[in-house]
């Protein structure tokens, strides 16, 4: 399954839409996620942002051996995009070190 986390953009064909971080995280917990594309600004920061998903994945990889899906960012928020991409690189580095 491919997850597309966004509040406004049209969901690409073949992707499952999630509007909120908790929805995306529930799908990740269930397994079978092969790719995830993340927006940062989802319309209600109190419900979370795409960065919350990156943080959750990072924690799961570091503490529980979680195997992350391919991750990408499609956010137009430049500073948030950079922060999220840095988090994704950190996750990828952890996985490479772990899997040696």
C-alpha positions in Angstrom: 0.0 0.0 0.0 1.1 3.5 -0.8 0.0 6.3 1.7 -0.5 9.9 0.6 -0.7 12.2 3.6 -2.3 15.5 2.6 -5.3 17.7 3.4 -5.7 19.4 0.0 -4.0 17.9 -3.0 -5.5 15.3 -5.2 -4.5 11.8 -4.3 -2.4 10.2 -7.0 -3.8 7.0 -8.6 -2.9 3.9 -6.7 -2.3 5.7 -3.4 -4.4 5.5 -0.2 -5.3 8.9 1.2 -4.7 9.9 4.9 -5.7 13.3 6.1 -4.1 13.2 9.6 -0.9 11.8 11.1 -2.7 9.3 13.4 -4.4 7.8 10.3 -1.0 7.4 8.6 0.5 5.9 11.7 -2.3 3.4 12.1 -1.8 2.2 8.6 2.0 2.0 9.2 1.3 -0.1 12.3 -0.9 -2.4 10.4 2.0 -3.2 8.0 2.0 -3.7 4.2 3.0 0.0 3.6 5.6 0.2 0.8 5.7 3.9 0.3 4.6 7.1 2.1 4.5 10.6 0.7 4.1 13.3 3.3 2.8 16.9 3.4 3.7 18.9 6.4 0.9 21.5 6.9 -2.4 19.6 7.3 -4.7 22.4 8.3 -4.7 21.9 12.1 -1.3 21.8 13.8 -3.0 20.6 17.0 -3.9 17.4 15.1 -0.4 17.1 13.9 1.8 17.5 10.9 3.7 15.3 8.5 6.7 15.7 10.6 4.9 13.8 13.4 4.9 10.8 11.1 8.6 11.1 10.5 9.3 11.3 14.2 7.1 8.2 14.8 8.9 6.2 12.1 12.3 7.3 13.5 11.4 6.1 17.0 10.0 2.8 15.8 13.2 2.1 13.7 15.5 3.1 16.6 13.7 1.3 19.4 11.7 -1.6 17.8 13.4 -2.6 14.6 10.6 -1.2 12.4 11.3 -1.6 8.7 10.3 1.7 7.2 8.6 2.1 3.8 10.2 4.3 1.1 9.5 7.9 2.2 9.2 11.1 0.4 8.0 14.7 1.1 5.7 16.7 -1.2 5.2 19.7 1.2 5.5 23.2 -0.3 6.6 24.5 3.2 10.3 24.8 2.4 11.7 24.9 6.0 9.4 22.0 7.1 10.3 20.0 4.0 14.0 20.4 4.8 13.4 19.3 8.4 11.4 16.3 7.3 13.9 15.3 4.6 16.7 15.5 7.3 14.7 13.2 9.5 14.2 10.7 6.6 18.0 10.7 5.9 18.6 10.0 9.6 16.1 7.1 9.4 17.8 5.7 6.3 21.2 6.0 8.0 19.9 4.1 11.1 18.5 1.3 8.8 21.8 1.0 6.9 23.8 0.7 10.1 21.3 -1.7 11.6 21.1 -3.9 8.5 24.8 -3.6 7.9 
